[in-house]
Amino acid sequence: MMRMVSTRGLATAAACALAMQPMAAQAQQTCVTEAEVGAIAIYSVPSFVQAMRLRCGSALSANGYIARRGDSLSARYATLQARVWPRAKAGLLKTLGAQSSAAQGRQMLDSIGTLPDEAVRPLVDAWIVQETSARIPVQNCQRLEWVVEALSPVDPEVAGGLIAAIVGLVDPDKMPVCPRRA
């Protein structure tokens, strides 16, 4: 039984890492720390659940995990958002800055970086929902729901750490995670 839970947890973390990749696609030379990637993962869960509902509503069962427990999962992660926000914001700004090739785009990101968090966070939340929902293939909705359910018993900080480690392994060109220091 313990081996099954560990295997499911690892599979879930890997799937979540893959789900996060579109959000961080095209990052170039700037590396993001594992702590920043983990914070992005933790911060994003409530918006990710909302994106799943938007994109997958008709593809998921009314008795499925998202319908029954999605709100409580979102709430569990939402309680950590204020604490992880500074690292998540730093990681997102690095990632988006690496994606922005035009000087005007980088200037806009610099401006966003100076705005008060209470103004930026709702924009980031809406952006995560929009970007994520557009990138979820409807044929993967049920499998994605299974992944979310399998990951749900894992402590959010542990889940964020696993996702950070896996993201750095899965495709370091799209999301370059800084090497660990000894």
C-alpha positions as YAML, in Angstrom:
chain: A
units: angstrom
residues:
- id: 1
  name: MET
  ca: [0.00, 0.00, 0.00]
- id: 2
  name: MET
  ca: [2.76, 2.45, 0.92]
- id: 3
  name: ARG
  ca: [4.55, 1.79, -2.39]
- id: 4
  name: MET
  ca: [1.30, 2.47, -4.28]
- id: 5
  name: VAL
  ca: [0.80, 5.82, -2.55]
- id: 6
  name: SER
  ca: [4.41, 6.83, -3.24]
- id: 7
  name: THR
  ca: [4.15, 5.86, -6.89]
- id: 8
  name: ARG
  ca: [0.86, 7.71, -7.27]
- id: 9
  name: GLY
  ca: [2.28, 10.76, -5.52]
- id: 10
  name: LEU
  ca: [5.32, 10.82, -7.78]
- id: 11
  name: ALA
  ca: [3.17, 10.36, -10.89]
- id: 12
  name: THR
  ca: [0.94, 13.16, -9.68]
- id: 13
  name: ALA
  ca: [3.85, 15.49, -9.07]
- id: 14
  name: ALA
  ca: [5.23, 14.73, -12.52]
- id: 15
  name: ALA
  ca: [1.88, 15.42, -14.14]
- id: 16
  name: CYS
  ca: [1.54, 18.71, -12.26]
- id: 17
  name: ALA
  ca: [5.02, 19.66, -13.41]
- id: 18
  name: LEU
  ca: [3.99, 18.99, -16.98]
- id: 19
  name: ALA
  ca: [0.81, 21.00, -16.49]
- id: 20
  name: MET
  ca: [2.87, 23.98, -15.31]
- id: 21
  name: GLN
  ca: [5.21, 23.94, -18.31]
- id: 22
  name: PRO
  ca: [2.95, 25.88, -20.69]
- id: 23
  name: MET
  ca: [2.84, 28.68, -18.16]
- id: 24
  name: ALA
  ca: [6.63, 28.89, -18.20]
- id: 25
  name: ALA
  ca: [7.29, 28.07, -21.84]
- id: 26
  name: GLN
  ca: [10.02, 29.84, -23.75]
- id: 27
  name: ALA
  ca: [12.05, 30.95, -20.72]
- id: 28
  name: GLN
  ca: [15.61, 31.50, -21.92]
- id: 29
  name: GLN
  ca: [18.75, 32.20, -19.91]
- id: 30
  name: THR
  ca: [17.35, 33.30, -16.56]
- id: 31
  name: CYS
  ca: [17.11, 30.45, -14.10]
- id: 32
  name: VAL
  ca: [14.36, 30.20, -11.52]
- id: 33
  name: THR
  ca: [15.12, 28.76, -8.10]
- id: 34
  name: GLU
  ca: [13.44, 25.58, -6.90]
- id: 35
  name: ALA
  ca: [11.88, 27.64, -4.12]
- id: 36
  name: GLU
  ca: [10.37, 30.01, -6.71]
- id: 37
  name: VAL
  ca: [9.02, 27.14, -8.84]
- id: 38
  name: GLY
  ca: [7.55, 25.51, -5.74]
- id: 39
  name: ALA
  ca: [5.95, 28.81, -4.72]
- id: 40
  name: ILE
  ca: [4.49, 29.23, -8.22]
- id: 41
  name: ALA
  ca: [3.04, 25.72, -8.00]
- id: 42
  name: ILE
  ca: [1.49, 26.32, -4.57]
- id: 43
  name: TYR
  ca: [0.21, 29.77, -5.51]
- id: 44
  name: SER
  ca: [-1.33, 28.50, -8.77]
- id: 45
  name: VAL
  ca: [-3.47, 25.63, -7.42]
- id: 46
  name: PRO
  ca: [-6.67, 27.65, -6.77]
- id: 47
  name: SER
  ca: [-6.49, 29.22, -10.22]
- id: 48
  name: PHE
  ca: [-5.63, 25.85, -11.74]
- id: 49
  name: VAL
  ca: [-8.74, 24.27, -10.20]
- id: 50
  name: GLN
  ca: [-10.81, 27.15, -11.59]
- id: 51
  name: ALA
  ca: [-9.21, 26.66, -15.02]
- id: 52
  name: MET
  ca: [-10.06, 22.96, -14.91]
- id: 53
  name: ARG
  ca: [-13.67, 23.78, -14.12]
- id: 54
  name: LEU
  ca: [-13.84, 26.23, -17.02]
- id: 55
  name: ARG
  ca: [-12.19, 23.98, -19.57]
- id: 56
  name: CYS
  ca: [-13.31, 20.57, -18.37]
- id: 57
  name: GLY
  ca: [-16.76, 21.26, -16.93]
- id: 58
  name: SER
  ca: [-18.64, 19.06, -19.38]
- id: 59
  name: ALA
  ca: [-15.90, 16.41, -19.51]
- id: 60
  name: LEU
  ca: [-15.85, 15.73, -15.76]
- id: 61
  name: SER
  ca: [-18.34, 13.80, -13.69]
- id: 62
  name: ALA
  ca: [-20.69, 15.71, -11.40]
- id: 63
  name: ASN
  ca: [-19.54, 13.22, -8.74]
- id: 64
  name: GLY
  ca: [-15.83, 13.54, -9.57]
- id: 65
  name: TYR
  ca: [-13.08, 14.89, -7.35]
- id: 66
  name: ILE
  ca: [-13.16, 18.46, -8.67]
- id: 67
  name: ALA
  ca: [-16.93, 18.69, -8.18]
- id: 68
  name: ARG
  ca: [-16.83, 17.15, -4.70]
- id: 69
  name: ARG
  ca: [-13.54, 18.39, -3.26]
- id: 70
  name: GLY
  ca: [-12.15, 21.07, -5.59]
- id: 71
  name: ASP
  ca: [-13.25, 23.92, -3.32]
- id: 72
  name: SER
  ca: [-11.59, 22.42, -0.24]
- id: 73
  name: LEU
  ca: [-8.38, 21.74, -2.16]
- id: 74
  name: SER
  ca: [-8.37, 25.31, -3.48]
- id: 75
  name: ALA
  ca: [-8.99, 26.68, 0.02]
- id: 76
  name: ARG
  ca: [-6.12, 24.62, 1.44]
- id: 77
  name: TYR
  ca: [-3.69, 26.15, -1.04]
- id: 78
  name: ALA
  ca: [-5.27, 29.62, -0.91]
- id: 79
  name: THR
  ca: [-4.37, 29.88, 2.77]
- id: 80
  name: LEU
  ca: [-0.70, 29.66, 1.74]
- id: 81
  name: GLN
  ca: [-0.85, 32.15, -1.14]
- id: 82
  name: ALA
  ca: [0.08, 35.26, 0.85]
- id: 83
  name: ARG
  ca: [3.11, 33.49, 2.31]
- id: 84
  name: VAL
  ca: [4.41, 32.08, -0.99]
- id: 85
  name: TRP
  ca: [3.50, 35.14, -3.09]
- id: 86
  name: PRO
  ca: [6.88, 36.96, -2.83]
- id: 87
  name: ARG
  ca: [8.77, 33.94, -4.21]
- id: 88
  name: ALA
  ca: [6.06, 33.13, -6.75]
- id: 89
  name: LYS
  ca: [6.09, 36.72, -7.99]
- id: 90
  name: ALA
  ca: [9.88, 36.73, -8.29]
- id: 91
  name: GLY
  ca: [9.82, 33.47, -10.25]
- id: 92
  name: LEU
  ca: [7.00, 34.60, -12.52]
- id: 93
  name: LEU
  ca: [8.73, 37.90, -13.27]
- id: 94
  name: LYS
  ca: [11.97, 36.06, -14.14]
- id: 95
  name: THR
  ca: [10.13, 33.59, -16.36]
- id: 96
  name: LEU
  ca: [8.01, 36.19, -18.11]
- id: 97
  name: GLY
  ca: [10.98, 38.54, -18.44]
- id: 98
  name: ALA
  ca: [12.95, 35.83, -20.21]
- id: 99
  name: GLN
  ca: [10.01, 35.29, -22.56]
- id: 100
  name: SER
  ca: [9.67, 38.96, -23.42]
- id: 101
  name: SER
  ca: [11.93, 39.81, -26.32]
- id: 102
  name: ALA
  ca: [10.79, 43.39, -26.89]
- id: 103
  name: ALA
  ca: [12.14, 46.19, -24.73]
- id: 104
  name: GLN
  ca: [8.58, 47.48, -24.33]
- id: 105
  name: GLY
  ca: [7.47, 44.12, -22.92]
- id: 106
  name: ARG
  ca: [10.33, 44.07, -20.42]
- id: 107
  name: GLN
  ca: [9.52, 47.65, -19.42]
- id: 108
  name: MET
  ca: [5.90, 46.66, -18.80]
- id: 109
  name: LEU
  ca: [7.05, 43.74, -16.62]
- id: 110
  name: ASP
  ca: [9.32, 46.08, -14.67]
- id: 111
  name: SER
  ca: [6.30, 48.34, -14.10]
- id: 112
  name: ILE
  ca: [4.19, 45.41, -12.93]
- id: 113
  name: GLY
  ca: [7.00, 44.46, -10.55]
- id: 114
  name: THR
  ca: [6.69, 47.84, -8.84]
- id: 115
  name: LEU
  ca: [2.89, 47.78, -8.42]
- id: 116
  name: PRO
  ca: [1.42, 46.90, -5.03]
- id: 117
  name: ASP
  ca: [0.80, 43.18, -4.59]
- id: 118
  name: GLU
  ca: [-2.91, 43.70, -3.95]
- id: 119
  name: ALA
  ca: [-3.16, 45.15, -7.48]
- id: 120
  name: VAL
  ca: [-0.97, 42.53, -9.18]
- id: 121
  name: ARG
  ca: [-2.27, 39.33, -7.58]
- id: 122
  name: PRO
  ca: [-5.79, 39.46, -9.10]
- id: 123
  name: LEU
  ca: [-4.20, 40.04, -12.51]
- id: 124
  name: VAL
  ca: [-1.87, 37.08, -12.03]
- id: 125
  name: ASP
  ca: [-4.75, 34.90, -10.85]
- id: 126
  name: ALA
  ca: [-6.82, 35.79, -13.93]
- id: 127
  name: TRP
  ca: [-3.81, 35.23, -16.20]
- id: 128
  name: ILE
  ca: [-3.17, 31.77, -14.72]
- id: 129
  name: VAL
  ca: [-6.81, 30.79, -15.26]
- id: 130
  name: GLN
  ca: [-6.82, 32.12, -18.83]
- id: 131
  name: GLU
  ca: [-3.50, 30.61, -19.89]
- id: 132
  name: THR
  ca: [-4.03, 27.28, -18.18]
- id: 133
  name: SER
  ca: [-7.61, 26.71, -19.30]
- id: 134
  name: ALA
  ca: [-6.64, 27.42, -22.91]
- id: 135
  name: ARG
  ca: [-3.87, 24.82, -22.74]
- id: 136
  name: ILE
  ca: [-5.73, 21.90, -21.17]
- id: 137
  name: PRO
  ca: [-6.65, 19.37, -23.86]
- id: 138
  name: VAL
  ca: [-10.26, 18.36, -23.13]
- id: 139
  name: GLN
  ca: [-9.36, 14.71, -23.78]
- id: 140
  name: ASN
  ca: [-6.97, 14.92, -20.79]
- id: 141
  name: CYS
  ca: [-9.50, 16.35, -18.32]
- id: 142
  name: GLN
  ca: [-10.35, 13.07, -16.58]
- id: 143
  name: ARG
  ca: [-6.72, 12.07, -16.29]
- id: 144
  name: LEU
  ca: [-5.83, 15.51, -14.97]
- id: 145
  name: GLU
  ca: [-8.60, 15.23, -12.39]
- id: 146
  name: TRP
  ca: [-7.13, 11.90, -11.28]
- id: 147
  name: VAL
  ca: [-3.72, 13.56, -10.92]
- id: 148
  name: VAL
  ca: [-5.17, 16.36, -8.80]
- id: 149
  name: GLU
  ca: [-7.01, 13.84, -6.61]
- id: 150
  name: ALA
  ca: [-3.90, 11.69, -6.20]
- id: 151
  name: LEU
  ca: [-1.85, 14.72, -5.16]
- id: 152
  name: SER
  ca: [-4.49, 16.08, -2.79]
- id: 153
  name: PRO
  ca: [-3.33, 14.22, 0.35]
- id: 154
  name: VAL
  ca: [0.23, 15.49, -0.07]
- id: 155
  name: ASP
  ca: [1.20, 18.51, 2.04]
- id: 156
  name: PRO
  ca: [1.20, 21.59, -0.24]
- id: 157
  name: GLU
  ca: [4.81, 22.50, 0.57]
- id: 158
  name: VAL
  ca: [5.95, 18.96, -0.20]
- id: 159
  name: ALA
  ca: [3.93, 18.98, -3.42]
- id: 160
  name: GLY
  ca: [5.48, 22.32, -4.41]
- id: 161
  name: GLY
  ca: [8.98, 20.98, -3.72]
- id: 162
  name: LEU
  ca: [8.36, 17.83, -5.77]
- id: 163
  name: ILE
  ca: [7.00, 19.84, -8.65]
- id: 164
  name: ALA
  ca: [10.01, 22.17, -8.51]
- id: 165
  name: ALA
  ca: [12.44, 19.25, -8.64]
- id: 166
  name: ILE
  ca: [10.57, 17.59, -11.48]
- id: 167
  name: VAL
  ca: [10.17, 20.78, -13.54]
- id: 168
  name: GLY
  ca: [13.94, 21.19, -13.56]
- id: 169
  name: LEU
  ca: [14.32, 17.65, -14.88]
- id: 170
  name: VAL
  ca: [11.47, 17.50, -17.39]
- id: 171
  name: ASP
  ca: [12.45, 20.30, -19.76]
- id: 172
  name: PRO
  ca: [15.20, 22.59, -18.50]
- id: 173
  name: ASP
  ca: [15.15, 24.60, -21.74]
- id: 174
  name: LYS
  ca: [11.56, 25.74, -21.12]
- id: 175
  name: MET
  ca: [11.93, 26.26, -17.39]
- id: 176
  name: PRO
  ca: [15.58, 26.50, -16.39]
- id: 177
  name: VAL
  ca: [15.72, 25.75, -12.69]
- id: 178
  name: CYS
  ca: [18.88, 27.04, -11.05]
- id: 179
  name: PRO
  ca: [21.36, 24.36, -10.06]
- id: 180
  name: ARG
  ca: [21.45, 23.49, -6.39]
- id: 181
  name: ARG
  ca: [24.36, 24.80, -4.42]
- id: 182
  name: ALA
  ca: [26.27, 22.30, -2.34]
...
